[in-house]
Amino acid sequence: MCKALKQAGKFVIITHRFVLIVSCPSLVELGKPEFRGVSADPQWVIESEIGLESVIHADSDQEVVHTVGSSPDTILRQNQHHPRKGVGTRTVRWSNPTTLPLLQTNLELASKEDAESLL
């Protein structure tokens, strides 16, 4: 799913694994009379990335969707296997869940309906 955010040129994309907040400077004027079209090679910037499985809270208030989760890199680092000396067994290092860096993201959409659809 892809929804335009209220801030011009920014979008939220939800895949099977991620919630991405992206921007594209060449789409800032999209929907306005002065929009000249999409450039041949638009530049996309990933501004924020949250692992969908790490989302621990999501709600909406009017046209704003609030999410709390952690970066996919944090989850990957937390679940990495590290070799142990000895018989070749592997161990998993788990960090304390309270130390995970959580990201709170407030996504302002164009309408309450868009926010409810995204949620």
Secondary structure in CASP SS format (residue, H / E / C, confidence):
PFRMAT SS
TARGET T0000
AUTHOR 0000-0000-0000
METHOD secondary structure of the structure
MODEL  1
M C 1.00
C E 1.00
K E 1.00
A E 1.00
L E 1.00
K C 1.00
Q C 1.00
A C 1.00
G C 1.00
K E 1.00
F E 1.00
V E 1.00
I E 1.00
I E 1.00
T C 1.00
H C 1.00
R C 1.00
F E 1.00
V E 1.00
L E 1.00
I E 1.00
V E 1.00
S E 1.00
C C 1.00
P H 1.00
S H 1.00
L H 1.00
V C 1.00
E C 1.00
L C 1.00
G C 1.00
K C 1.00
P C 1.00
E C 1.00
F C 1.00
R C 1.00
G C 1.00
V C 1.00
S C 1.00
A C 1.00
D C 1.00
P C 1.00
Q C 1.00
W C 1.00
V E 1.00
I E 1.00
E E 1.00
S E 1.00
E E 1.00
I E 1.00
G E 1.00
L H 1.00
E H 1.00
S H 1.00
V C 1.00
I C 1.00
H E 1.00
A E 1.00
D E 1.00
S E 1.00
D E 1.00
Q C 1.00
E C 1.00
V E 1.00
V E 1.00
H E 1.00
T E 1.00
V E 1.00
G E 1.00
S E 1.00
S C 1.00
P H 1.00
D H 1.00
T H 1.00
I H 1.00
L H 1.00
R H 1.00
Q H 1.00
N C 1.00
Q C 1.00
H E 1.00
H E 1.00
P E 1.00
R C 1.00
K C 1.00
G C 1.00
V C 1.00
G C 1.00
T C 1.00
R E 1.00
T E 1.00
V E 1.00
R C 1.00
W C 1.00
S C 1.00
N C 1.00
P H 1.00
T H 1.00
T H 1.00
L C 1.00
P C 1.00
L E 1.00
L E 1.00
Q E 1.00
T E 1.00
N E 1.00
L E 1.00
E E 1.00
L E 1.00
A C 1.00
S C 1.00
K H 1.00
E H 1.00
D H 1.00
A H 1.00
E H 1.00
S H 1.00
L H 1.00
L C 1.00
END
